[in-house]
Amino acid sequence: MLKTRNIFIDTQAFVANNFFENKNLRRLAEFGNKETINIYLTEITINEIKSNIKEELLNAQNEINQFKKSISGKSKILKNVPEFKQYIDLPPLNIKVDFNKLTKELDEFIKDGKVSIIPYDTANLEDIITKYFNKEKPFGTGKKKYEFPDAIVLSAIEHWCLKNKCQIYIVGNDKDMSEYVSEMLLPIQKLRTILDFLNKFENERTVWITGLFKKSEEQIRQKLSESFKAKIYDKFFNEINVKSIDIEDFIFHEESIVQDNIDTGETIFQFEFDIYFSTTIEYEHFYESSIDYDDENDKWPFNKYRTLMISMSKTEIAEIAIEADYEQFQKNGQTESSVFCSYISIPNEDDFIKALR
């Protein structure tokens, strides 16, 4: 149940959703644009978001440089294969240009979502210092550099709520912020949870479509299985080649409605799921000693590439879209529905390599 229309988005919510690569922030902005909700940030939060963007870009630059160095060595033969050229000849990362592109998306989010800024000068400095010396949340036993900015932000929001006699949701998975005790501040860890609240708010159709989702579990399992396999087979890995996948089981966690398009009859559910599967992987084996070499026959004793079957379990995220006509259901109690997987995450190469060891 929605307790307030006021929503503050913490920096960690942007980081956890990979900034604007995930659609949930834009989905929330649509509710803000329609003034169904009031979205808030602080100047400190905006600066923290920008700082995180720059840090992530610098990390990406280091990863790209390491990849280029590696590929130009032991895998340089791939430069002769046209299909691999696009992966090897990666464009240079221009930190300044790409930073401006991503911060522009932040500016657009603020504009499109009609985001308001809570001034940080409403924070109570005396209260912050007292909490610091008493090691009260958001302060702890550690000395995290983010504790004071978090404390200023929380104090500013809390006193803004007291002034306006209202409550506000704090969306983000920062533990110290979520454990901050206040009657004014309502912690929510995930964006999809608040989107679920909003889509279900005074909406009988969403209750009906949620029931339809639960009745379609077998069909959803099939769609997830197909999408999971297809995405892994289509994924380019540097060090391994996935030959086959056998999915053993899915365990669904609580689903959330992140988008409900009444005009088209399409509802998008987002949820985490545990997947258990076995896979056969081909990987390049490197001999560690020349002792292994067969001098007599002038070759290594075994094939350079090894094939191994491994079992894995991972927690991933998926989006399932269900299309159904609610008006038709209201008229005659029946309706046709279609189910498809619009997004699914998969393990990365490091996950597979760890399972090899």
C-alpha positions in Angstrom: 0.0 0.0 0.0 1.3 3.5 -0.9 1.8 5.5 2.3 3.0 8.7 0.7 3.5 10.2 -2.8 6.9 11.7 -1.8 10.0 9.7 -3.0 13.6 10.4 -2.5 16.2 8.4 -4.5 19.5 7.7 -2.9 22.8 7.5 -4.9 23.0 3.8 -4.4 19.7 3.3 -6.3 21.3 4.9 -9.4 24.4 2.7 -9.0 22.5 -0.5 -8.4 20.4 0.1 -11.6 23.6 0.9 -13.6 22.4 4.5 -13.8 20.1 4.8 -16.8 20.9 1.5 -18.5 18.1 0.0 -16.4 14.6 1.2 -17.4 13.3 1.5 -13.8 14.5 5.1 -13.2 12.8 6.2 -16.4 9.7 4.4 -15.4 9.7 6.2 -12.1 10.2 9.5 -14.0 7.0 8.9 -16.0 5.0 8.8 -12.7 6.8 12.1 -11.7 6.0 13.7 -15.0 2.3 12.9 -14.6 2.6 14.3 -11.0 1.3 11.0 -9.6 4.3 11.2 -7.3 6.8 13.8 -6.1 10.4 12.8 -6.7 13.2 14.4 -4.7 17.0 14.6 -4.7 19.5 16.8 -2.9 22.5 18.7 -4.3 24.8 16.3 -2.4 23.1 13.3 -4.0 23.4 14.8 -7.5 27.2 15.4 -6.9 27.6 11.9 -5.5 25.9 10.4 -8.6 28.2 12.4 -10.9 31.2 11.3 -8.8 30.1 7.6 -9.1 29.7 8.0 -12.9 33.3 9.3 -13.2 34.6 6.5 -11.0 32.8 3.9 -13.0 34.1 5.3 -16.3 37.7 5.3 -15.0 37.3 1.6 -13.9 35.9 0.8 -17.4 38.9 2.6 -19.0 41.3 0.4 -17.0 39.4 -2.8 -18.0 39.4 -1.8 -21.7 43.1 -1.1 -21.6 43.8 -4.5 -19.9 41.6 -6.3 -22.5 43.4 -4.6 -25.4 46.8 -5.5 -24.0 45.7 -9.1 -23.5 44.0 -9.5 -26.9 47.0 -8.0 -28.7 49.2 -10.8 -27.3 48.0 -14.4 -27.0 44.8 -13.9 -29.0 46.1 -11.5 -31.8 45.2 -14.2 -34.4 41.6 -13.2 -34.0 42.3 -9.9 -35.7 42.3 -11.9 -38.9 38.7 -13.0 -38.4 36.1 -10.4 -39.5 33.5 -11.6 -37.0 35.8 -10.8 -34.0 37.2 -7.5 -35.3 34.4 -5.4 -33.8 35.2 -6.8 -30.3 39.0 -6.3 -30.7 39.1 -2.9 -32.2 37.3 -1.2 -29.4 36.9 2.6 -29.7 38.9 4.7 -27.2 37.0 5.8 -24.1 36.9 9.6 -23.8 36.2 10.2 -20.1 35.1 13.8 -20.5 32.8 13.2 -23.5 31.2 10.1 -22.0 30.9 11.7 -18.6 29.0 14.6 -20.2 26.7 12.1 -22.1 25.8 10.3 -18.8 25.3 13.4 -16.8 23.0 14.7 -19.5 20.8 11.7 -18.9 20.7 12.7 -15.3 19.7 16.2 -16.2 17.0 14.8 -18.5 15.8 12.5 -15.6 15.5 15.5 -13.3 13.6 17.5 -16.0 11.3 14.7 -17.2 10.5 13.4 -13.7 9.8 17.0 -12.4 12.3 16.3 -9.7 12.5 18.8 -6.8 15.7 19.5 -4.8 15.6 19.4 -1.0 18.1 22.1 0.2 20.8 20.6 2.5 20.9 23.7 4.6 17.7 22.4 6.3 20.0 19.8 8.0 20.5 20.2 11.8 24.3 20.4 12.3 24.0 19.9 16.1 22.0 16.7 15.6 24.5 15.4 13.1 27.5 16.0 15.4 25.7 14.3 18.3 24.9 11.2 16.2 28.5 11.1 15.1 30.0 11.0 18.6 27.2 8.5 19.8 28.0 6.4 16.7 24.3 6.4 15.8 23.1 5.7 12.2 24.2 6.6 9.6 27.5 6.6 11.5 29.0 3.4 12.6 32.2 2.0 14.0 34.0 2.5 10.7 35.1 5.7 9.1 33.5 5.6 5.7 34.0 8.8 3.8 30.3 8.8 2.8 28.9 8.8 6.4 28.9 12.6 6.8 27.3 13.3 3.4 24.7 10.6 4.2 24.1 12.2 7.6 23.6 15.7 6.1 21.2 14.3 3.4 19.1 12.3 6.0 19.0 15.3 8.4 18.0 17.6 5.6 15.2 15.3 4.4 13.9 14.6 7.9 13.7 18.3 8.8 12.1 19.1 5.5 9.4 16.4 6.3 8.9 17.9 9.8 8.5 21.3 8.3 6.0 20.1 5.6 4.3 17.6 8.0 4.7 14.6 5.6 6.6 11.3 5.2 8.9 10.3 2.3 10.2 7.0 0.9 14.0 6.7 0.8 14.8 4.4 -2.1 18.3 2.8 -2.0 20.2 -0.2 -0.6 22.7 1.7 1.5 22.5 -0.2 4.8 23.4 2.7 7.1 20.7 4.9 5.5 18.0 2.2 5.5 18.7 1.6 9.2 18.3 5.2 10.1 15.3 5.4 12.5 12.8 8.1 11.8 9.0 8.2 11.6 9.3 10.5 8.7 11.6 8.3 6.5 10.3 5.1 5.0 13.2 2.9 3.6 12.7 1.0 0.4 15.6 -1.0 -0.9 14.6 -1.5 -4.6 13.1 0.7 -7.2 11.0 -2.1 -8.5 9.3 -2.3 -5.1 8.1 1.4 -5.3 7.1 0.9 -8.9 5.0 -2.1 -7.8 3.3 0.1 -5.1 2.5 2.7 -7.7 1.2 0.4 -10.4 -1.1 -1.4 -7.9 -2.3 1.8 -6.2 -6.1 1.8 -6.4 -6.0 -0.4 -9.5 -8.1 -3.6 -9.7 -6.6 -4.5 -13.0 -3.2 -5.1 -11.5 -4.6 -7.4 -8.9 -6.2 -9.5 -11.8 -3.0 -9.4 -13.9 -0.9 -10.5 -10.9 -3.1 -13.5 -10.5 -2.7 -14.2 -14.2 1.1 -14.1 -13.7 1.0 -16.7 -11.0 -1.3 -19.0 -13.1 1.2 -18.7 -16.0 4.2 -20.1 -14.0 4.9 -23.0 -16.3 4.8 -20.8 -19.4 7.0 -18.3 -17.7 9.5 -21.1 -16.9 9.6 -22.1 -20.5 10.2 -18.5 -21.7 12.9 -17.9 -19.1 14.6 -21.1 -20.2 14.6 -20.2 -23.9 15.8 -16.6 -23.2 18.5 -17.7 -20.8 20.0 -20.2 -23.2 19.7 -18.0 -26.2 21.4 -15.1 -24.5 24.3 -17.2 -23.3 24.8 -18.8 -26.7 24.8 -15.4 -28.3 27.2 -13.9 -25.8 30.8 -13.4 -26.8 33.2 -14.8 -24.1 37.0 -14.3 -24.4 38.2 -17.5 -22.6 35.4 -20.0 -22.8 32.9 -21.4 -25.3 29.6 -22.7 -23.9 28.6 -25.8 -25.8 25.4 -26.9 -24.1 23.1 -25.9 -21.2 20.7 -28.1 -19.2 18.4 -26.1 -16.9 17.4 -28.1 -13.8 15.2 -25.7 -11.8 14.0 -22.2 -11.3 13.0 -20.6 -8.0 11.1 -17.3 -8.3 11.3 -14.5 -5.8 8.5 -12.0 -5.3 7.5 -10.3 -8.5 6.9 -6.5 -8.9 4.9 -4.7 -11.5 7.4 -2.1 -12.9 5.3 -1.0 -15.9 1.6 -1.2 -16.6 0.4 0.0 -20.1 -3.4 0.0 -19.8 -3.9 1.2 -23.4 -2.0 -1.8 -24.9 -2.9 -4.3 -22.2 0.8 -5.0 -21.5 2.1 -5.4 -18.0 5.8 -5.9 -17.2 6.8 -7.9 -14.1 10.3 -7.7 -12.8 11.7 -10.3 -10.3 14.8 -12.1 -9.2 15.1 -15.9 -9.7 17.5 -18.6 -8.6 18.5 -20.8 -11.5 20.2 -24.2 -11.2 21.8 -25.6 -14.4 24.6 -27.7 -15.8 26.7 -26.6 -18.7 29.4 -28.1 -20.9 32.2 -25.6 -21.5 35.2 -25.7 -23.9 38.2 -23.7 -22.6 41.8 -23.3 -23.5 44.2 -25.3 -21.4 47.7 -23.9 -20.7 50.5 -26.2 -19.7 52.6 -24.8 -16.9 55.7 -26.8 -17.6 57.7 -28.0 -20.5 57.9 -31.4 -18.7 54.4 -32.0 -20.1 55.6 -31.7 -23.6 55.9 -35.0 -25.7 59.4 -34.4 -27.3 59.4 -37.7 -29.1 56.2 -36.9 -31.1 56.8 -33.1 -31.0 53.4 -32.2 -29.5 51.5 -31.8 -26.3 50.1 -35.0 -24.9 46.5 -33.7 -24.9 44.4 -31.4 -27.0 45.0 -27.7 -26.2 41.3 -27.2 -25.7 39.5 -29.1 -22.8 35.8 -29.8 -22.5 34.3 -30.0 -19.0 30.7 -30.2 -17.6 30.0 -28.1 -14.5 27.0 -27.4 -12.3 26.1 -23.8 -11.4 23.5 -21.9 -9.4 23.0 -18.2 -9.7 20.5 -15.5 -8.8 19.5 -13.4 -11.8 16.9 -10.8 -12.8 14.2 -11.1 -15.4 11.3 -9.1 -16.9 8.2 -10.9 -18.1 5.6 -9.1 -20.1 2.0 -10.3 -20.1 -0.5 -9.0 -22.6 -4.2 -9.5 -21.8 -7.5 -7.7 -22.3 -9.0 -6.8 -18.9 -12.2 -5.3 -20.5 -12.9 -8.6 -22.3 -12.3 -10.5 -19.0 -14.8 -8.1 -17.2 -17.4 -8.8 -19.9 -17.3 -12.6 -20.2 -14.8 -13.8 -17.5 -12.4 -15.0 -20.2 -9.5 -13.6 -22.1 -6.5 -14.7 -24.1 -3.1 -13.8 -22.9 0.4 -13.9 -24.2 3.7 -14.2 -22.3 7.2 -13.3 -23.4 10.5 -12.5 -21.7 11.6 -8.9 -22.4 14.8 -9.1 -20.4 17.0 -11.6 -18.6 20.4 -11.3 -17.0 23.0 -14.1 -17.3 26.2 -15.1 -15.5 29.4 -13.3 -16.7 32.5 -15.1 -17.9 34.2 -14.8 -14.4 31.3 -16.9 -12.9 32.0 -19.7 -15.4 35.7 -19.5 -14.9 35.3 -19.7 -11.1 33.2 -22.8 -11.5 36.0 -24.4 -13.5 38.4 -24.2 -10.5 
